[in-house]
Amino acid sequence: FTSATYPVALVEEVIKISSIKKGLLLDPFMGSGTSAIAAINQNLDYIGFEIDQSYLNFAEDRIIDHKKKLKSTFKDLFTP
């Protein structure tokens, strides 16, 4: 993919600066899903739109993988 992918940490900083503690993040140009992952990390809901099917597939896979990693990490924290 050729895109302007931003680091998740950069998007998280923008969310933190906005002082939003709960709510919905809307990304009208979802691309690779970076803003969705940042929203997940900040416990926000998200909606993303993407017209390019290849980007949509990539973003969906990336978001699913991220959620699996979070679940695994969370499980490891509480498993003796």
C-alpha positions as CSV (number, residue, x, y, z in Angstrom):
1,F,0.0,0.0,0.0
2,T,1.1,3.5,-0.7
3,S,-0.4,5.7,1.9
4,A,0.2,8.5,4.4
5,T,0.1,6.2,7.4
6,Y,0.5,8.0,10.7
7,P,1.9,6.4,13.9
8,V,-0.9,5.2,16.2
9,A,0.8,7.2,19.0
10,L,0.4,10.4,17.1
11,V,-3.3,9.9,16.6
12,E,-3.6,9.0,20.3
13,E,-2.0,12.3,21.2
14,V,-4.5,14.2,19.2
15,I,-7.3,12.3,21.0
16,K,-5.7,13.1,24.4
17,I,-5.3,16.8,23.5
18,S,-9.0,17.0,22.6
19,S,-9.8,16.0,26.2
20,I,-12.5,13.5,24.9
21,K,-13.0,10.9,27.6
22,K,-15.9,9.0,25.9
23,G,-17.6,9.2,22.6
24,L,-17.3,8.4,19.0
25,L,-14.4,8.9,16.6
26,L,-15.4,9.4,13.0
27,D,-12.8,8.9,10.3
28,P,-14.3,9.6,6.8
29,F,-11.1,8.4,5.1
30,M,-10.1,5.3,7.2
31,G,-7.3,4.1,5.0
32,S,-5.2,1.6,7.0
33,G,-7.3,1.9,10.2
34,T,-4.8,3.8,12.3
35,S,-7.4,6.1,13.8
36,A,-9.6,3.1,14.7
37,I,-6.7,1.5,16.5
38,A,-6.0,4.7,18.4
39,A,-9.7,5.0,19.3
40,I,-9.7,1.4,20.6
41,N,-6.6,2.2,22.7
42,Q,-8.4,5.2,24.2
43,N,-11.6,3.2,24.9
44,L,-13.6,5.2,22.3
45,D,-16.0,3.9,19.7
46,Y,-15.2,4.6,16.1
47,I,-16.8,4.6,12.7
48,G,-14.6,4.6,9.6
49,F,-15.5,5.0,5.9
50,E,-13.3,3.7,3.1
51,I,-14.2,3.4,-0.6
52,D,-11.2,1.4,-1.6
53,Q,-11.9,-2.3,-0.9
54,S,-8.3,-3.2,-0.6
55,Y,-7.7,-0.6,2.1
56,L,-10.9,-1.6,3.8
57,N,-9.7,-5.3,3.9
58,F,-6.3,-4.2,5.2
59,A,-7.8,-2.0,7.9
60,E,-10.3,-4.7,9.0
61,D,-7.5,-7.3,9.3
62,R,-5.3,-4.8,11.1
63,I,-8.1,-3.9,13.6
64,I,-8.9,-7.6,14.2
65,D,-5.2,-8.4,14.9
66,H,-4.9,-5.4,17.2
67,K,-8.0,-6.5,19.2
68,K,-6.6,-10.1,19.5
69,K,-3.3,-8.7,20.8
70,L,-5.1,-6.6,23.4
71,K,-7.2,-9.5,24.5
72,S,-4.1,-11.7,24.8
73,T,-2.2,-9.1,26.7
74,F,-5.1,-8.5,29.0
75,K,-5.5,-12.2,29.6
76,D,-1.7,-12.6,30.4
77,L,-2.0,-9.8,33.0
78,F,-4.5,-11.8,35.0
79,T,-3.4,-15.4,34.4
80,P,-1.1,-16.7,37.2
